[in-house]
Amino acid sequence: MNDDVRLQALSEFLKTHRAKLQPSAAGLPGGGRRRTPGLRREEVAQIAGVSTTWYTWLEQGRDITVSTQVLDRIAFALQLNEDERKYLFMLALEQTAPSAKDEEPPNISPAIGLILGELRHYPAIVSDRRCNVVGWNQAAAAVFMDFERVPPEERNIIWLLFTRKELKALAVNWNDFVRGFLAIFRSYYGQYVGDSWYNEFIERISRTNAEFRDFWVHNDVSSAPEFSIEFRHAKAGKMLFDLTSLQVQGRTDLRCSVYTPSAGSDTEAKMRQLMRKLGQPQEM
């Protein structure tokens, strides 16, 4: 593993989450002028019960010895959620998976393929730990794009979100949509920070779309975010979906993202009509 990459990721994560936390939220007086947003290093150290020097070294990405007990206190001081806490532990304690060389792309099992096919009116996409699209159903192709026509090297959820204008036009709350998938991507990044593919991909997409960096620096982490999304589809019009991200049993690095029509909306009826127009068979 490249320790420099791991420690740099840890440093950026701590700085970002310290800057997000307001003094009042941490039970501290908010008066006085602050040169930077969020808490000061000494305030985080005070809440966590560690020395300012030690916390400064940790935030600077120095290779120092840490314990689970102290990391728990740091997570408490920064008010991290469970996914963010796991990310902190993975980076600080080097609890990351080894890099896999010449990794074979995962295959969709017949069972998963059958499930995707049965979700006739619910767009569903299966992706791997790099957010590469490895499976989808006809509903997903109808709502998003025909993934079959996308070159395999570009068939990546993050890449498509930042390079395809039609996806940005599709999602009304595009910012939330993007941050949700980047939170998943960062969760994998923390787990496989030793895999050079991630940093190469981040550099490549940063050169292609400068907007990516603006989102990436938020350091959002989530293993399975769930949120509502509004689409304005060229053929179906306004559609409201709830996104649920599921880990595929037996392959922890595969996940299935399913878009189900939001309760009280006419989205399912619109999906049925859309699929009929595309000549897809309907269940009896």
C-alpha positions in Angstrom: 0.0 0.0 0.0 1.1 3.5 -0.7 1.2 5.1 2.8 1.6 8.6 1.3 -1.8 8.2 -0.5 -3.5 6.8 2.6 -2.2 9.5 5.0 -3.0 12.3 2.5 -6.6 11.0 2.3 -6.8 10.9 6.1 -5.4 14.5 6.3 -8.0 15.8 3.8 -10.8 13.9 5.5 -10.1 15.3 9.0 -9.6 18.9 7.7 -12.8 18.8 5.7 -15.0 17.5 8.6 -13.4 19.9 11.1 -14.3 22.8 8.8 -17.9 21.5 8.5 -18.5 21.5 12.3 -19.7 24.8 13.7 -18.6 25.7 17.3 -22.3 26.0 18.5 -22.9 22.4 17.3 -20.0 21.2 19.4 -21.2 23.1 22.5 -18.5 25.7 22.2 -19.0 29.5 22.3 -19.2 30.9 18.7 -18.0 34.4 19.5 -14.7 35.9 18.3 -13.2 36.2 14.8 -12.2 33.0 13.1 -9.8 32.9 10.2 -11.2 29.6 8.9 -14.6 28.0 9.0 -15.5 25.3 11.5 -13.6 24.2 14.7 -10.0 24.9 15.4 -7.5 22.1 15.8 -7.1 22.8 19.5 -10.9 22.6 20.0 -11.1 19.2 18.4 -8.2 18.0 20.5 -9.9 19.4 23.7 -13.2 17.6 22.9 -11.4 14.4 22.1 -9.1 14.5 25.1 -5.8 14.5 23.3 -3.0 17.0 23.0 -3.2 19.7 20.3 0.2 18.6 19.1 -0.8 15.0 18.6 -4.0 15.9 16.8 -2.1 18.3 14.6 0.3 15.6 13.6 -2.7 13.3 12.8 -4.4 15.9 10.7 -1.1 16.7 8.9 -0.9 13.1 7.8 2.1 12.1 9.8 2.8 8.4 10.3 2.0 8.2 14.0 0.7 5.5 16.3 -3.1 5.6 16.9 -5.4 3.4 19.0 -9.1 2.6 18.4 -10.0 4.3 21.7 -8.5 7.6 20.6 -10.0 7.3 17.1 -13.4 6.8 18.7 -12.9 10.1 20.6 -11.8 11.9 17.4 -14.9 10.5 15.6 -17.1 11.8 18.5 -15.5 15.2 18.5 -16.0 15.5 14.7 -19.6 14.1 15.0 -19.0 11.5 12.3 -21.7 9.2 11.3 -21.1 5.4 11.2 -19.9 5.3 7.6 -17.6 8.3 8.2 -16.3 6.6 11.3 -15.5 3.4 9.4 -13.7 5.5 6.8 -11.6 7.2 9.5 -10.6 3.8 11.0 -9.8 2.3 7.6 -7.4 5.1 6.8 -5.9 5.7 10.3 -5.4 2.0 11.2 -4.6 0.8 7.6 -7.6 -1.5 7.6 -7.7 -1.5 3.8 -7.8 -4.3 1.3 -4.7 -5.0 -0.7 -4.6 -3.9 -4.3 -5.7 -6.5 -6.8 -3.5 -6.7 -9.9 -5.0 -7.6 -13.2 -8.4 -7.9 -11.6 -11.0 -9.7 -13.7 -14.2 -7.7 -14.3 -17.1 -9.2 -12.2 -19.8 -11.1 -14.1 -23.5 -10.8 -13.4 -24.8 -14.2 -12.3 -27.9 -15.7 -14.0 -29.8 -15.1 -10.8 -29.0 -11.4 -10.7 -29.7 -11.1 -14.4 -33.2 -12.7 -13.8 -33.9 -10.2 -11.0 -32.9 -7.2 -13.2 -35.2 -8.5 -15.9 -38.1 -8.9 -13.5 -37.8 -5.3 -12.4 -39.6 -4.2 -15.6 -40.7 -0.8 -14.5 -38.0 -0.1 -11.9 -34.6 1.1 -13.4 -31.8 -0.9 -11.8 -28.1 -0.8 -12.3 -25.4 -3.2 -10.9 -22.0 -1.7 -10.3 -18.7 -2.9 -8.9 -16.3 -1.4 -6.3 -15.0 1.1 -8.9 -18.5 2.2 -9.8 -18.2 0.6 -13.2 -21.6 -0.4 -14.6 -21.6 -4.2 -15.0 -25.3 -4.8 -15.4 -28.6 -3.0 -16.0 -32.2 -3.6 -17.0 -34.2 -2.2 -19.9 -35.9 0.3 -17.6 -32.5 1.8 -16.7 -31.6 2.0 -20.4 -34.9 3.7 -21.1 -34.5 6.3 -18.3 -30.7 6.9 -18.4 -29.0 5.8 -21.7 -28.3 2.7 -23.7 -25.3 1.5 -21.8 -24.5 -1.0 -24.6 -23.6 2.0 -26.8 -21.2 3.4 -24.2 -17.6 2.3 -24.7 -16.6 -0.2 -21.9 -13.8 2.1 -20.6 -16.4 4.9 -20.1 -19.1 2.7 -18.6 -18.6 4.1 -15.1 -21.2 5.9 -13.1 -19.0 8.7 -11.8 -17.4 9.2 -15.3 -20.8 9.4 -16.9 -22.3 11.8 -14.4 -19.5 14.3 -15.1 -19.1 13.8 -18.8 -22.6 13.2 -20.2 -24.7 16.4 -20.5 -27.9 14.3 -20.9 -27.6 13.0 -17.4 -27.1 16.5 -15.9 -30.2 17.6 -17.8 -32.1 14.5 -16.6 -31.6 15.0 -12.8 -33.4 18.0 -11.4 -31.5 17.8 -8.0 -28.3 16.8 -9.8 -26.0 18.0 -7.0 -27.6 15.6 -4.5 -27.6 12.8 -7.1 -23.9 13.3 -7.7 -22.9 13.6 -4.1 -24.8 10.4 -3.3 -22.7 8.4 -5.8 -19.5 10.1 -4.8 -20.2 9.1 -1.2 -20.3 5.5 -2.3 -17.2 5.9 -4.4 -15.3 7.4 -1.5 -16.4 4.6 0.8 -14.8 2.2 -1.7 -11.8 4.5 -2.1 -11.1 4.3 1.7 -11.4 0.5 1.6 -9.1 0.1 -1.4 -6.9 3.2 -1.0 -3.9 1.0 -1.9 -5.3 0.4 -5.4 -3.6 2.9 -7.7 -6.6 2.8 -10.1 -8.6 5.2 -7.9 -6.0 8.0 -7.9 -5.4 7.6 -11.6 -9.2 7.8 -12.2 -9.5 10.8 -9.9 -6.8 12.6 -11.8 -8.2 11.7 -15.2 -11.7 12.9 -14.4 -10.4 16.0 -12.7 -8.7 16.9 -16.0 -11.8 16.2 -18.0 -14.3 18.1 -15.7 -13.0 20.6 -13.2 -16.4 20.5 -11.4 -15.5 17.0 -10.1 -13.0 18.5 -7.6 -15.6 20.8 -6.2 -17.7 17.8 -5.2 -14.9 15.5 -4.3 -13.5 17.9 -1.6 -16.7 17.5 0.4 -15.4 14.2 1.6 -18.9 12.7 1.9 -18.9 9.0 2.8 -21.8 6.5 2.7 -21.9 2.8 2.1 -25.5 3.0 0.9 -27.2 6.4 0.6 -30.9 6.5 0.1 -32.6 9.6 -1.2 -35.3 10.9 -3.5 -34.5 12.1 -7.0 -36.6 14.0 -9.6 -36.0 13.3 -13.2 -37.3 15.3 -16.2 -37.3 12.7 -18.9 -37.5 13.8 -22.6 -40.3 11.3 -23.3 -41.9 10.6 -19.9 -41.7 14.1 -18.4 -41.5 14.6 -14.6 -40.8 11.4 -12.6 -40.0 11.0 -8.9 -37.9 8.0 -7.7 -36.5 6.8 -4.4 -33.0 5.4 -4.8 -32.1 2.3 -2.8 -28.6 0.9 -2.9 -28.2 -2.8 -2.1 -25.2 -4.9 -1.5 -25.3 -8.1 -3.6 -25.1 -11.1 -1.3 -22.0 -13.2 -1.9 -20.2 -10.4 -3.8 -19.6 -7.6 -1.3 -18.1 -5.4 -4.1 -21.2 -5.5 -6.2 -24.2 -3.3 -5.5 -27.6 -2.9 -7.1 -29.0 0.6 -7.3 -32.8 0.4 -7.7 -35.0 3.4 -8.5 -38.6 2.8 -7.3 -41.4 5.2 -8.0 -42.0 7.6 -5.1 -45.3 7.0 -3.2 -48.1 9.3 -4.3 -46.6 10.1 -7.7 -47.6 8.9 -11.1 -44.2 7.7 -11.9 -45.0 4.0 -12.2 -47.8 4.7 -14.7 -45.3 6.8 -16.7 -42.7 4.0 -16.6 -45.3 1.5 -17.8 -46.2 3.8 -20.7 -42.6 4.4 -21.5 -41.8 0.7 -21.6 -44.8 0.0 -23.8 -43.6 2.7 -26.3 -40.3 0.9 -26.4 -41.9 -2.4 -27.1 -41.1 -4.1 -23.8 -43.3 -7.0 -22.8 -45.6 -6.2 -19.9 -46.7 -8.7 -17.2 -50.2 -9.9 -17.1 
